[in-house]
């Protein structure tokens, strides 16, 4: 599975590679059409077990509107474990080598010649992935990815419906922030000064995905991370 280029979802809108904030890079149409289909197929298999995709319950009793399945390490608010003690107690599926390789290519493509300047990017070795599925009503509030003991970049891949991705600052959930449309096949990487920026998804645009990806509706988001943890 390789990153590549596909025709833009909205031709003529001038979707170009851009740095949203220092260390936060958006690369439109990075995944090939075939690569997107392969990821959808893989996500369907992961969603059925050994730990199934589920709505995560928050410590104060709320339930997240996105559905999540984890690879490598199991994430629950706000920690990583090897077993899904909040679901069925089983060990999570391993992170495949090919997916880690995809993450390495993503980081290299995002930063190019600046790769050695970004902490954790040059020898990027993701050991966990969170696979999130958004239906038309799902949202993700502004949050930081802080459970990791590593400052290595986070890699985000989008498939299916376009979403509004809100990328903020490292100090507060409020302004300043930038809203970016992430379409099917897009790559977003954030590291360096932006590694701990608040970010979220205030809305998904139903019906904007291409059924040729194998996803009939909704949005899949895969985030690859380096936990910095050991067994």
Backbone torsions as a table, in degrees:
resi	resn	phi	psi	omega
1	UNK	NA	130.2	-173.8
2	UNK	-134.6	149.8	170.7
3	UNK	-72.8	150.4	-179.2
4	UNK	-165.2	-153.8	179.1
5	UNK	-126.7	142.8	173.8
6	UNK	-131.8	161.0	178.4
7	UNK	-58.6	141.8	-179.0
8	UNK	-61.2	147.1	-179.8
9	UNK	-64.3	-38.2	178.2
10	UNK	-119.1	84.2	-176.4
11	UNK	-56.2	141.5	174.7
12	UNK	89.7	-5.0	-178.2
13	UNK	-87.6	1.9	174.6
14	UNK	69.9	36.0	177.8
15	UNK	-70.4	113.7	-177.2
16	UNK	-128.4	156.9	172.8
17	UNK	-56.1	136.3	-178.0
18	UNK	-152.5	152.9	174.3
19	UNK	-101.6	109.0	-174.2
20	UNK	-72.8	-35.9	177.0
21	UNK	-153.7	164.5	-180.0
22	UNK	-54.4	117.1	-179.3
23	UNK	87.9	-2.1	179.6
24	UNK	-112.3	110.5	-170.3
25	UNK	-120.9	130.5	176.0
26	UNK	-106.6	123.0	178.4
27	UNK	-119.4	100.5	179.7
28	UNK	-65.9	148.2	171.8
29	UNK	56.3	37.1	-177.3
30	UNK	-74.4	-39.5	179.0
31	UNK	-81.9	134.6	174.7
32	UNK	-69.2	163.4	177.5
33	UNK	-60.0	-42.1	178.4
34	UNK	-64.8	-41.1	178.6
35	UNK	-61.4	-38.1	177.6
36	UNK	-65.1	-43.8	179.2
37	UNK	-62.3	-40.6	179.9
38	UNK	-65.2	-38.6	178.1
39	UNK	-67.5	-39.3	177.9
40	UNK	-61.2	-44.4	178.3
41	UNK	-60.0	-44.7	179.2
42	UNK	-63.4	-42.0	-178.8
43	UNK	-64.0	-36.2	177.4
44	UNK	-61.5	-39.5	178.8
45	UNK	-68.5	-44.5	179.8
46	UNK	-63.0	-32.6	-175.6
47	UNK	-66.9	-17.3	-176.9
48	UNK	-97.5	-2.5	175.5
49	UNK	141.5	175.1	10.7
50	UNK	-68.0	-24.9	172.0
51	UNK	-108.5	114.9	-173.9
52	UNK	-73.0	159.8	173.4
53	UNK	-62.3	138.0	-175.9
54	UNK	-151.2	166.5	170.1
55	UNK	-83.1	120.5	-177.4
56	UNK	-74.6	132.9	176.9
57	UNK	-91.0	131.6	-178.5
58	UNK	-86.1	158.3	-175.4
59	UNK	-56.3	-31.6	-178.6
60	UNK	-91.4	9.7	173.7
61	UNK	103.7	-13.5	177.6
62	UNK	-70.0	162.2	179.9
63	UNK	-124.9	130.3	-179.8
64	UNK	-68.8	142.8	-178.7
65	UNK	-78.1	-23.2	174.4
66	UNK	-80.4	156.7	173.2
67	UNK	-107.1	142.3	-170.5
68	UNK	-134.0	141.8	166.5
69	UNK	-133.3	144.7	-173.7
70	UNK	-115.7	153.8	176.0
71	UNK	-126.4	144.2	176.9
72	UNK	82.1	-64.5	174.3
73	UNK	-128.6	147.3	176.8
74	UNK	-92.5	125.7	177.8
75	UNK	-98.6	131.7	168.1
76	UNK	-139.3	152.0	-176.6
77	UNK	-65.1	117.1	0.2
78	UNK	-132.9	74.5	-175.0
79	UNK	-160.3	163.7	173.2
80	UNK	-112.4	140.4	174.9
81	UNK	-139.7	164.0	177.8
82	UNK	-84.1	-20.6	178.8
83	UNK	-119.2	148.1	-177.4
84	UNK	-88.6	74.5	-174.4
85	UNK	-67.0	-20.3	178.9
86	UNK	-91.6	0.8	-179.6
87	UNK	-119.5	-75.8	-179.4
88	UNK	-137.4	5.3	177.0
89	UNK	77.7	2.7	-175.6
90	UNK	-89.2	155.4	174.7
91	UNK	-65.2	144.3	179.8
92	UNK	-75.5	159.8	176.2
93	UNK	-64.7	146.8	179.5
94	UNK	-69.1	158.1	173.2
95	UNK	-81.1	118.4	-177.8
96	UNK	-66.3	146.7	178.5
97	UNK	-59.2	-37.6	-177.1
98	UNK	-66.1	-30.7	179.1
99	UNK	-74.7	-38.5	174.7
100	UNK	-62.4	-39.9	177.4
101	UNK	-62.1	-39.8	178.0
102	UNK	-61.8	-40.9	177.1
103	UNK	-62.5	-40.0	178.2
104	UNK	-63.9	-41.6	178.4
105	UNK	-65.7	-36.5	179.5
106	UNK	-62.5	-46.0	-179.8
107	UNK	-64.6	-43.0	179.7
108	UNK	-62.8	-42.2	179.7
109	UNK	-68.4	-36.4	-177.7
110	UNK	-68.0	-41.3	-172.9
111	UNK	-100.4	-21.7	176.9
112	UNK	55.6	-127.9	-176.9
113	UNK	-66.8	-17.7	-179.4
114	UNK	-84.9	1.6	-175.7
115	UNK	-49.7	-46.8	-178.4
116	UNK	-65.5	-17.2	-176.7
117	UNK	-83.3	-15.8	-174.2
118	UNK	-98.0	121.9	-178.5
119	UNK	-54.8	128.7	176.2
120	UNK	77.2	1.5	-176.0
121	UNK	-86.8	-37.0	-173.9
122	UNK	-63.7	-35.7	178.4
123	UNK	-118.7	50.1	-173.1
124	UNK	-61.7	124.5	-177.5
125	UNK	-138.7	77.6	-179.7
126	UNK	-63.2	141.6	178.9
127	UNK	-124.4	4.8	174.9
128	UNK	-149.3	154.5	174.3
129	UNK	-139.3	137.3	171.3
130	UNK	-107.0	124.3	178.1
131	UNK	-105.5	112.9	-178.5
132	UNK	-109.7	135.3	174.4
133	UNK	-113.8	126.8	178.2
134	UNK	-108.6	122.6	166.8
135	UNK	-86.6	-172.0	-174.0
136	UNK	-63.8	-25.5	-176.8
137	UNK	-97.8	-7.6	-173.4
138	UNK	-72.6	148.4	178.0
139	UNK	-140.5	165.6	172.6
140	UNK	-136.2	118.9	-178.8
141	UNK	-69.8	163.5	179.5
142	UNK	-64.5	130.6	-175.9
143	UNK	-156.1	166.1	172.8
144	UNK	-111.0	147.1	171.6
145	UNK	-90.0	93.4	-172.3
146	UNK	-120.0	0.9	-177.9
147	UNK	-76.3	-14.7	-179.1
148	UNK	-79.2	148.5	174.6
149	UNK	-101.2	37.3	-179.0
150	UNK	-145.2	144.6	176.6
151	UNK	-98.6	13.6	177.8
152	UNK	-63.7	153.1	-175.7
153	UNK	-62.0	159.0	171.2
154	UNK	-101.6	133.4	177.7
155	UNK	-106.9	129.1	-179.5
156	UNK	-123.6	126.4	178.3
157	UNK	-118.7	136.4	-177.0
158	UNK	-117.2	138.2	176.0
159	UNK	-139.2	136.9	176.2
160	UNK	101.1	-140.1	-176.0
161	UNK	-62.2	144.5	175.1
162	UNK	-67.3	144.2	174.7
163	UNK	-126.0	163.0	168.2
164	UNK	-94.6	116.1	-179.7
165	UNK	-103.8	119.4	-177.4
166	UNK	-99.1	116.0	-178.2
167	UNK	-112.7	119.3	-171.9
168	UNK	-109.1	-144.1	-176.3
169	UNK	-113.5	176.8	-175.5
170	UNK	-89.5	-2.6	-172.5
171	UNK	-105.3	-33.3	-171.5
172	UNK	-148.0	156.8	176.7
173	UNK	-74.8	-14.1	-177.5
174	UNK	-90.8	-161.7	-180.0
175	UNK	-66.5	153.6	5.8
176	UNK	-83.6	144.4	173.3
177	UNK	-147.8	164.7	179.3
178	UNK	-125.2	131.6	175.3
179	UNK	-92.7	127.9	-178.2
180	UNK	-124.4	135.4	173.3
181	UNK	-85.0	119.6	175.1
182	UNK	-102.9	116.4	-178.6
183	UNK	-102.1	174.6	-178.7
184	UNK	-61.1	128.7	-179.0
185	UNK	93.9	-6.2	-177.2
186	UNK	-76.0	149.4	175.3
187	UNK	-115.4	137.6	172.6
188	UNK	-134.5	125.9	179.6
189	UNK	-123.3	131.6	174.8
190	UNK	-132.9	128.0	-179.5
191	UNK	-154.3	-166.5	179.7
192	UNK	57.1	-133.9	-177.6
193	UNK	-62.8	-19.0	-177.5
194	UNK	-102.3	6.5	-173.9
195	UNK	-58.0	-37.8	-176.1
196	UNK	-108.3	29.5	175.8
197	UNK	-71.2	145.1	172.3
198	UNK	-68.8	143.5	179.6
199	UNK	-155.6	159.6	-179.6
200	UNK	-169.9	179.3	-179.6
201	UNK	-127.3	98.9	-178.6
202	UNK	-75.0	-21.2	178.0
203	UNK	-165.4	155.4	174.1
204	UNK	-114.0	145.6	-179.9
205	UNK	-102.0	97.9	-175.5
206	UNK	-60.3	145.1	174.6
207	UNK	81.4	6.5	-178.1
208	UNK	-94.9	-8.7	179.8
209	UNK	-81.3	165.9	179.2
210	UNK	-103.3	116.9	-179.8
211	UNK	-58.3	-17.1	179.5
212	UNK	-64.4	-17.1	176.4
213	UNK	-71.9	-14.4	-174.7
214	UNK	95.3	-2.7	178.6
215	UNK	-103.7	113.3	-174.4
216	UNK	-72.2	-23.5	179.5
217	UNK	-174.9	161.2	-179.6
218	UNK	87.3	-176.1	-176.6
219	UNK	-130.9	132.1	170.7
220	UNK	-100.5	135.6	175.3
221	UNK	-130.4	124.2	175.6
222	UNK	-108.9	125.0	175.0
223	UNK	-117.1	126.4	178.4
224	UNK	-102.5	137.5	-174.8
225	UNK	-142.8	160.1	171.8
226	UNK	-107.1	113.7	-176.3
227	UNK	-75.3	-31.9	-173.3
228	UNK	75.6	10.9	-177.6
229	UNK	-98.9	158.3	172.0
230	UNK	-126.8	163.7	179.9
231	UNK	-67.3	NA	NA
